[in-house]
Amino acid sequence: MAHEGHPRARRGARVRSSDLARLAGVSVRTLRHYHQIGLVPESQRSTNGYREYTAADLVRVLRVRRLADLGVPLGRIDPQMDVEEELALLDARYAEQIDELQARREAIGDLQRQGRQADTPAYAHAYIAALSDREDVPSESVEAERDAAVVLELFLEEGASAGEAVLAGQEVPQVVEAAAVLLGLTEDAQGAEIEAAVDALVQTIGELRQFFTPTRLTREAGESLELHVRQQLTPIQLSVVHRALEHGPR
């Protein structure tokens, strides 16, 4: 116990800013910031040039620190604030964050259990997996299709990309077969082989068109996507894609 003659034990005793900061568990810089934003009144300087603070100032700093540690934004801390209401708002906000984090953990767990790559959109998981199992589709073509799936997700109707409604069930084999036929085309492919690839792709586009919505792209963005596609496909494969897109579903 401090001696009654100690200056900090006397009623009305004052302490310097460095002592106040130390007692409150904050830095002097933080204390100055509290001053700047009006959370803690700045005391007058004493005759020796130092600012001195009372026990009431210490209580104020401790209160601010306590609320800040709980997550209350400094801008919302005010002497007249309803603390209980603010804490209720914080609790609700944290509950939402917990739900969101839990959902993310579950999604990560699903990816880990199924050995799926996190950068593959959910709607294309089954398609990419089935395509990977094809011996007639090179691995580089599978990766190109994975890249394409990332871009195509931009064109999905809202909510469609969250599940596997786009490429699920009977649609997966059909889409995989069309992709395999397209990616298997070589530059010496004959007319019948090319027409079969066009027909398969037209049919697939018709089945999937309902899930996609037009998206406004700038000319520069469109040219960038076109360049990317050109880099992934051979000239004959690219011509088949263009013909299928121009033809539309039969």
QUIGI-V652015 format. One record per helix or strand of 3 or more residues. SS is the DSSP state (a for helix, b for strand). FROM is the first residue (numbers start at 1). TO is the last residue. If there is no record, write none. Layout:
# QUIGI-V652015
SS FROM TO
SS FROM TO
This chain:
# QUIGI-V652015
a 17 24
a 28 36
b 51 53
a 55 70
a 74 76
a 83 114
a 122 132
a 139 155
a 160 162
a 170 183
a 191 211
a 219 232
a 235 247
